[in-house]
Amino acid sequence: MILRQGAAFLRRRPHRGALARLAAWSVVEAAQTFTTGYALARALDDGFLAGRPAAGLAWLAAAAVAVAAGAYGTGRTYHGVAGLAEPLRDALVRRVVTRALQDADGAAVSRLTHQVEIARDAFAGLLMVARSFVFTAAGALAGLFLLAPVLLAVVVPPLVLGLALFVLTLRPLARRQEGYLAADEALSQSADAVCAGLRDVAAGGAEHVVAAETGATVEEGLRTANALARWSVTRVVALAVAGRLPVVPLLVATPWLLDHGVTPGALVGALAYLTQSLLPALQSLVHGLGTSGARLAVVLRRLTAPAPAADAPRRPPPPRRPPAARPSSCGASPSGTGGTPSPSCTAST
């Protein structure tokens, strides 16, 4: 549901221009990735190993120019991300304010001052890491194909395997993250209530009961934290499979690749693509989706959830009876023995 809402948000007409600018500057940034490995391979094969150092230095100079251009493109991408993150923040603010006015939402202040900002920051960070990985991977794979298409058969399978493993763990990880946040909130509320009522607890002799209830809340928080930690290990495994494992078959297959026409420069370029481009992009993607992605999903689910159903209307209080008539002082005595009337009553008669 969150993914569908995010895709629908990005496809809106007012956001297409910002999305196009972001993609254009990301292509400029990806040119650095492509040129780094390809220029290094050409510098070795056509330059230094061929006895032409000038050509090798020229290729390295081209790589340096691409690095400068890529840095400029990376700086410009922040403007494109801001053009998408700020409208998201505005839309969430409007939704929270509308809900607060219609349903008298008591948590509107917390949502406006804290949760909306978390959603904006998490969305911007998630967009940056996802964009960086997509275009970095495209530049690296294109370079590998131009260097030697057979390199893709060695590098791509473990990369795809690691990414698939990571994608399969995203939903369970998000559920564990939400459970951990809920347990943390419950522990905070329990501690606040206990600290506010310590005098009553001591006066009523309820120390054991309160200690047991608080201990159960702490145990639940520990259980959810351990579950989150166990699922976080899968991120490390996915990163190792997708980012570091491709180096192993590349090194193992090096003699066979050299015998089948792959040049030493192409092997060095492929190694540069794996260690200098794909691995950092994968690390950013895994940590970004594992932390910012889970946090964004939880916060957006809370901000966009329908308001709880209103309580049933209370019955109106019964009408008050009119006050009883005040007894006259000219009647019988309170004891009912028929006392003597007062002088004022005698005068009135």
C-alpha positions as CSV (number, residue, x, y, z in Angstrom):
1,M,0.0,0.0,0.0
2,I,2.8,2.4,0.9
3,L,4.6,1.6,-2.3
4,R,1.5,2.2,-4.4
5,Q,0.9,5.5,-2.7
6,G,4.5,6.6,-3.2
7,A,4.4,5.6,-6.9
8,A,1.2,7.5,-7.4
9,F,2.7,10.6,-5.7
10,L,5.7,10.5,-8.0
11,R,3.6,10.1,-11.1
12,R,1.5,13.3,-10.4
13,R,1.9,15.9,-13.1
14,P,3.3,18.7,-10.8
15,H,6.2,16.3,-9.9
16,R,7.2,15.1,-13.3
17,G,9.4,18.1,-14.0
18,A,11.4,17.6,-10.7
19,L,11.6,13.8,-11.4
20,A,12.9,14.5,-14.9
21,R,15.6,16.9,-13.6
22,L,16.6,14.4,-11.0
23,A,17.0,11.7,-13.6
24,A,19.0,14.0,-15.9
25,W,21.5,15.0,-13.2
26,S,21.7,11.3,-12.1
27,V,22.8,10.4,-15.6
28,V,25.6,13.0,-15.3
29,E,26.6,11.4,-12.0
30,A,26.5,7.9,-13.5
31,A,28.9,9.0,-16.2
32,Q,31.6,9.2,-13.5
33,T,30.9,5.5,-12.5
34,F,31.1,4.4,-16.1
35,T,34.3,6.4,-17.0
36,T,36.2,5.4,-13.8
37,G,36.4,1.6,-14.7
38,Y,36.4,2.0,-18.4
39,A,39.2,4.7,-18.4
40,L,41.3,2.6,-16.0
41,A,41.0,-0.4,-18.3
42,R,41.9,1.6,-21.4
43,A,44.8,3.3,-19.6
44,L,46.3,-0.2,-18.9
45,D,45.6,-2.0,-22.2
46,D,46.1,0.9,-24.6
47,G,48.6,2.9,-22.5
48,F,50.9,1.6,-19.9
49,L,50.9,-2.1,-20.9
50,A,51.3,-1.2,-24.6
51,G,54.3,1.0,-23.9
52,R,52.5,4.3,-24.4
53,P,52.4,6.1,-21.1
54,A,51.1,9.3,-22.7
55,A,47.9,7.5,-23.8
56,G,47.6,6.0,-20.3
57,L,47.9,9.4,-18.6
58,A,45.3,10.8,-21.1
59,W,42.8,8.2,-20.1
60,L,43.5,8.8,-16.4
61,A,43.0,12.6,-17.0
62,A,39.6,11.8,-18.6
63,A,38.7,9.8,-15.5
64,A,39.6,12.8,-13.4
65,V,37.4,15.1,-15.5
66,A,34.5,12.6,-15.2
67,V,34.9,12.6,-11.4
68,A,34.6,16.4,-11.3
69,A,31.5,16.3,-13.6
70,G,30.0,13.6,-11.4
71,A,30.5,15.6,-8.3
72,Y,28.7,18.6,-9.8
73,G,25.9,16.3,-10.9
74,T,25.6,14.9,-7.4
75,G,25.3,18.4,-6.0
76,R,22.5,19.2,-8.5
77,T,20.5,16.1,-7.6
78,Y,19.8,17.6,-4.1
79,H,17.7,20.3,-5.8
80,G,15.6,17.6,-7.5
81,V,15.2,15.7,-4.3
82,A,14.0,18.8,-2.5
83,G,11.5,19.4,-5.3
84,L,9.9,16.0,-4.4
85,A,10.4,15.9,-0.6
86,E,8.9,19.3,0.1
87,P,5.6,18.7,-1.7
88,L,5.3,15.4,0.3
89,R,5.8,17.3,3.5
90,D,3.1,19.9,2.5
91,A,0.7,17.1,1.6
92,L,1.2,15.3,4.9
93,V,0.7,18.6,6.8
94,R,-2.6,19.3,5.0
95,R,-3.7,15.8,5.8
96,V,-2.8,16.0,9.5
97,V,-4.5,19.4,9.9
98,T,-7.6,18.3,8.1
99,R,-7.9,15.3,10.3
100,A,-7.3,17.3,13.4
101,L,-10.1,19.8,12.5
102,Q,-12.6,17.1,11.5
103,D,-11.9,14.5,14.2
104,A,-10.4,16.5,17.1
105,D,-7.2,14.5,16.9
106,G,-5.3,15.0,20.1
107,A,-2.0,13.7,18.6
108,A,-1.9,16.3,15.8
109,V,0.8,18.4,17.5
110,S,3.2,15.4,17.7
111,R,2.4,14.5,14.1
112,L,3.0,18.0,12.8
113,T,6.2,18.8,14.7
114,H,7.8,15.3,14.7
115,Q,6.4,12.6,12.5
116,V,6.0,14.8,9.4
117,E,9.6,15.8,9.6
118,I,10.7,12.2,10.1
119,A,8.7,11.3,6.9
120,R,10.2,14.1,4.9
121,D,13.8,13.3,5.9
122,A,13.4,9.6,5.5
123,F,11.8,10.1,2.1
124,A,14.6,12.3,0.9
125,G,17.3,10.0,2.1
126,L,15.5,6.9,0.6
127,L,15.1,8.7,-2.7
128,M,18.8,9.6,-2.8
129,V,20.1,6.1,-2.0
130,A,17.7,4.4,-4.4
131,R,18.5,6.8,-7.2
132,S,22.2,6.5,-6.6
133,F,22.1,2.7,-6.7
134,V,20.0,2.5,-9.8
135,F,22.2,4.8,-11.9
136,T,25.5,3.6,-10.4
137,A,24.5,0.0,-11.2
138,A,23.5,1.0,-14.7
139,G,26.8,2.7,-15.3
140,A,28.9,-0.2,-13.9
141,L,27.0,-2.8,-15.8
142,A,27.3,-0.8,-19.0
143,G,31.0,-0.5,-18.5
144,L,31.4,-4.3,-17.8
145,F,29.5,-5.0,-21.0
146,L,31.7,-2.8,-23.1
147,L,34.9,-4.2,-21.5
148,A,33.9,-7.9,-22.0
149,P,30.3,-9.2,-22.1
150,V,31.4,-12.4,-20.5
151,L,32.2,-10.5,-17.3
152,L,28.4,-10.0,-16.7
153,A,28.0,-13.8,-16.5
154,V,30.5,-13.9,-13.6
155,V,29.3,-10.7,-11.7
156,V,25.6,-10.5,-12.2
157,P,24.3,-13.8,-10.6
158,P,25.6,-13.2,-7.1
159,L,24.5,-9.5,-7.3
160,V,21.0,-10.5,-8.2
161,L,21.0,-13.2,-5.5
162,G,22.0,-10.7,-2.8
163,L,19.4,-8.1,-3.9
164,A,16.6,-10.8,-4.0
165,L,17.6,-11.9,-0.5
166,F,17.5,-8.3,0.7
167,V,14.1,-7.5,-0.9
168,L,12.6,-10.6,0.7
169,T,13.6,-9.4,4.1
170,L,12.2,-5.8,3.8
171,R,8.6,-6.6,4.8
172,P,9.5,-8.7,7.9
173,L,12.1,-6.1,8.9
174,A,9.5,-3.3,8.6
175,R,7.1,-5.3,10.9
176,R,9.8,-5.8,13.4
177,Q,10.7,-2.2,13.3
178,E,7.1,-1.2,13.9
179,G,6.8,-3.7,16.8
180,Y,10.0,-2.3,18.3
181,L,8.6,1.3,18.1
182,A,5.3,0.3,19.6
183,A,7.0,-1.5,22.5
184,D,9.3,1.5,23.1
185,E,6.2,3.8,23.2
186,A,4.5,1.5,25.7
187,L,7.5,1.4,27.9
188,S,7.8,5.2,27.9
189,Q,4.1,5.5,28.8
190,S,4.4,2.9,31.6
191,A,7.4,4.6,33.1
192,D,5.8,8.0,32.9
193,A,2.7,6.7,34.7
194,V,4.7,4.9,37.4
195,C,6.9,7.9,38.1
196,A,3.8,10.2,38.4
197,G,2.1,7.8,40.9
198,L,5.0,6.6,43.1
199,R,3.4,8.1,46.2
200,D,0.1,6.3,45.5
201,V,1.9,3.1,44.8
202,A,3.8,3.2,48.0
203,A,0.6,4.2,50.0
204,G,-1.4,1.4,48.5
205,G,1.3,-1.2,48.9
206,A,1.2,-2.1,45.2
207,E,4.9,-2.2,44.6
208,H,4.9,-5.9,43.6
209,V,2.0,-5.4,41.2
210,V,3.6,-2.3,39.5
211,A,7.0,-4.0,39.4
212,A,5.5,-7.0,37.6
213,E,3.6,-4.9,35.1
214,T,6.6,-2.8,34.4
215,G,8.8,-5.8,34.1
216,A,6.5,-7.4,31.6
217,T,6.7,-4.2,29.5
218,V,10.5,-4.2,29.7
219,E,10.6,-7.9,28.6
220,E,8.3,-7.1,25.6
221,G,10.7,-4.3,24.6
222,L,13.7,-6.6,24.9
223,R,11.9,-9.3,22.9
224,T,11.1,-6.9,20.0
225,A,14.6,-5.4,20.1
226,N,16.1,-8.9,19.8
227,A,13.8,-9.8,17.0
228,L,14.8,-6.6,15.1
229,A,18.4,-7.4,15.7
230,R,18.1,-10.9,14.3
231,W,16.4,-9.7,11.2
232,S,19.0,-6.9,10.8
233,V,21.6,-9.7,10.4
234,T,20.0,-10.6,7.1
235,R,21.0,-7.1,5.8
236,V,24.7,-8.0,6.4
237,V,24.3,-11.3,4.7
238,A,22.6,-9.7,1.7
239,L,25.3,-7.1,1.5
240,A,28.0,-9.7,1.6
241,V,26.4,-11.8,-1.1
242,A,25.6,-8.9,-3.5
243,G,28.6,-6.7,-2.8
244,R,31.6,-8.9,-1.9
245,L,30.8,-12.3,-3.2
246,P,31.1,-11.2,-6.9
247,V,34.8,-10.6,-6.4
248,V,35.4,-14.2,-5.5
249,P,34.2,-15.8,-8.8
250,L,35.9,-13.0,-10.7
251,L,39.2,-13.9,-9.2
252,V,38.7,-17.6,-9.5
253,A,37.7,-17.3,-13.1
254,T,40.6,-14.9,-14.0
255,P,42.8,-17.6,-15.7
256,W,39.9,-18.8,-17.8
257,L,38.9,-15.3,-18.7
258,L,42.5,-14.4,-19.8
259,D,42.5,-17.5,-21.9
260,H,39.3,-16.4,-23.6
261,G,40.3,-13.0,-24.7
262,V,39.6,-10.8,-21.7
263,T,42.4,-8.3,-21.2
264,P,44.2,-7.5,-17.9
265,G,42.9,-4.0,-18.1
266,A,39.3,-5.3,-18.4
267,L,39.8,-7.4,-15.3
268,V,41.2,-4.5,-13.4
269,G,38.3,-2.3,-14.6
270,A,35.8,-4.9,-13.5
271,L,37.4,-5.1,-10.1
272,A,37.2,-1.3,-9.8
273,Y,33.5,-1.4,-10.8
274,L,32.8,-4.0,-8.0
275,T,34.8,-2.5,-5.2
276,Q,34.7,1.3,-5.9
277,S,31.2,1.7,-7.4
278,L,28.8,-1.2,-6.8
279,L,29.8,-2.0,-3.2
280,P,29.4,1.6,-1.8
281,A,26.1,2.0,-3.6
282,L,24.9,-1.4,-2.2
283,Q,26.0,-0.4,1.3
284,S,24.0,2.9,1.0
285,L,21.0,1.1,-0.4
286,V,20.9,-1.7,2.2
287,H,21.4,0.6,5.2
288,G,19.1,3.3,3.7
289,L,16.2,0.9,3.0
290,G,16.7,-1.0,6.2
291,T,16.6,2.1,8.4
292,S,15.0,5.0,6.6
293,G,12.7,2.8,4.5
294,A,11.3,1.0,7.6
295,R,10.9,4.2,9.5
296,L,9.2,5.9,6.5
297,A,6.8,3.0,6.2
298,V,5.9,3.1,9.9
299,V,5.4,6.9,10.0
300,L,3.4,7.1,6.8
301,R,1.2,4.3,8.0
302,R,0.4,6.2,11.1
303,L,0.0,9.5,9.3
304,T,-2.3,8.2,6.6
305,A,-4.3,5.7,8.8
306,P,-8.0,6.6,9.1
307,A,-9.1,8.2,12.3
308,P,-10.4,5.9,15.0
309,A,-14.2,5.6,15.2
310,A,-15.8,8.1,17.4
311,D,-17.3,6.9,20.6
312,A,-21.1,6.4,20.8
313,P,-22.9,9.6,21.8
314,R,-23.6,9.8,25.5
315,R,-27.2,10.0,26.7
316,P,-28.2,13.5,27.8
317,P,-28.4,13.9,31.5
318,P,-31.9,13.7,33.0
319,P,-33.7,17.0,33.5
320,R,-33.3,18.5,36.9
321,R,-36.3,18.5,39.1
322,P,-37.5,22.0,40.2
323,P,-36.5,22.8,43.8
324,A,-39.1,21.9,46.4
325,A,-41.2,24.7,47.8
326,R,-39.8,26.2,50.9
327,P,-42.1,25.5,53.8
328,S,-43.8,28.5,55.3
329,S,-42.9,29.6,58.8
330,C,-46.6,30.0,59.6
331,G,-47.3,26.3,59.6
332,A,-46.9,23.7,62.2
333,S,-43.8,23.4,64.2
334,P,-41.1,21.0,62.9
335,S,-42.0,18.5,65.5
336,G,-45.6,18.5,64.2
337,T,-47.0,19.4,67.7
338,G,-48.6,22.6,66.5
339,G,-46.6,25.4,68.1
340,T,-47.6,29.0,68.5
341,P,-47.6,31.1,65.3
342,S,-45.1,33.9,65.0
343,P,-46.1,37.5,65.5
344,S,-45.6,38.2,61.8
345,C,-48.1,35.5,60.9
346,T,-50.6,36.9,63.3
347,A,-50.2,40.3,61.9
348,S,-50.7,39.2,58.4
349,T,-54.0,37.5,59.3
